[in-house]
Amino acid sequence: MPLQTAEFVIDDEIERLEAERQELAQTVADLDPDNPMFETTVQEGNRIDQFLSGLEYARTEWDVESITLIGLTGGEIRRMKNHLDDEIQRQQLTVRKNWREAVYVVAFGTAAAPYVDDSMSNAQRIDAVDAELPDGYLAWAEQQINDLSTVGNERRASFSELVMEKRQTSAETTTSTSS
């Protein structure tokens, strides 16, 4: 049984990401390039660009308004990783494991989308995700599924968000004391 299920309206998600992108662009424009937050914020903006390209593909190519993703339980994740390890070893694949893992996460973490249906076997779902999805969409969907698979932190920031906040606070303190 999935931990969490979420429906994502494609246009709404594009709008949300574009607003976040605009905010990050302003943050980068206001930062000194020597600030430790500069590169991290640029990388986050580039990641959002990647997500947007995938979602814009979905909006253009698919005749749906939304997709539904599900969080995976710890057992599902372990079985998925075991299956992935077996596949890589059996076929002596040379693909990047983290890229192939993203394919598996999206294949098993998609409840309703044009690239999968309930009649598909696990192998067919994996093949469909591998063959049909652009990298930007795959990266976006994987992040959403990973977020849905995480429990217990609904009220607190993730560690990476906490680090970004601390760096920003330190940079602001340094800037205000040196002025």
N, C-alpha and C positions, 0 to 999 in steps of 0.2 A: 504494500500500500504506500503510495507516495506521501512524502512529508507535507508538501505544499503544492498546490496547483494554481497557476495564474494565466489569465487570458491577457494577451498583449494586442491592443489595437495598433496596427502598424503606423497609421498616420499620427496617433498620439505619441507613440514612442519616438518617431522621427522628430516631432515637435519638442519633446522633452530633451532629447539629445542635442538638438540644435541650440536650445536655450543654454544648456550646460556648456556647449562648445563656445558660444558667444561669451559667457561668463569667464571661461578659462582663457580665451583670447585677451580679454581685458586684463585679467590677472597677469598674464605673461607680459603684456604691453607695459604694465605698471612696475614690473619687477626689474631689478638690476640683473644683468646676465650672470653676475658673480654670486647671486643669491642661490643657496642650495635648492630652493624650491623651483628655480627657473627650469632646469632640465626635466625634473619630475612632472611639472605642469605641462610642458611642451609634449612630453611622452603621453600624458593623459589625453591631451587634445588630439594627438595623432591617432590614439586608440579610438576615440570617439569618431574621428573621420572614417576609420575602418568600419566601425559599426554602422554608421550612416550609409556608407556605400552598400553594405549588405542589405539593410532595410529598404533602401531605395530600389534595389534590385527586386526585393520581395514585392514592393508596392507596384512596380511596373510589370513584373512577370506573372504574378499569381492573381487569380480572380477571387481573392478573399480580403476581408477587412481586418481579420485578426488571426492569431495562432495561439495555441494553448501549450504551455510547457509545464513540466512537473519536476519536482525535486526528487532526487534518488536517495534511498535509505543507505545506511552504511553497508548492509549486506549486498544491495544491488551494485553499489560502487565496487566492492571487493570482487563480486562475480564478474563484473564488466572488466576490471583490470586483469583478472585471471584469464578471461577469454582473450583479451587483447595480447597478453604475454604469450599465451599458447599460439595465437595466430602469427605473431611476429617470429616466434621460434620455428614453428612448423613451416612457414613460407619463407623463412630467412629474409624477411623484409628489411629493407634499408631505410625506410621512411623514418622521419623524426617521430619518436614515440609520443611526444606531447601533442603533435598534430594529429596522429592517429587516435589518441585518446579523446581529443575534441570530437572527432567523428563519432566515436562510441557514445560519449556523453549526450550529444545531440540526438543520435539515433534512439537511445533509450529514454531520454528525457523529453521527447516530444509526444504530446498526447493528441494534438490535432493540428495538422498543417498539410499543405498540398503535396509535400514530398514523402509522406508516409500515410498508411491506412491500417486499420485493425486487422486486415487479412494477411498482412505481411509477416513473414518469419523474421527472426532476429537478423539472420544473414541478409535478407532482402532489405530490411530497414538500414542496416549498415551500408550496403551497396548503394542504396538510393541517396543517403546523406553524402556519401563519398563522391558520388558521380554528379549530383545535381546542385549542390550548394556552393555558392561563392565563399571565399575565405572571410569576407566581412560579416556575412550573415552567420557563418559557423562560429566565429569568435563572439559575436553578440549573444547568440543563443546559448553557447557554452557558459558564458558569464551569468546569464539569467538563470540557467538550470543550477549552476553551482550556488548561486544566491538562494534559490528555492530549496536546495539540499542542506543548507546551513540552518541549524536551530539554536535558539538560546541567545541570539545577539540582536533581537529586534529593537532593543532599547539602547544599544550602545554602538559606537562606531567600530569598524573593523580596525585591526592593528595598523594597516597601511594608511587608513584615513586618520587615525590618531597621530601617526608619525608626521603626516602632511600638516595637520593642525599645529603640532608642536614646532615644526620647522617654520611655519608661517608666523607663529607667535614670536619665535626667536628672531626672525628676520625683521619683523615690525619693531620689536624692542631695540634691536641693534640700530635700525634706521632712525628711530626717534631719539635715541641717546647720542647718536653721532651728529645730529642736526644742530 
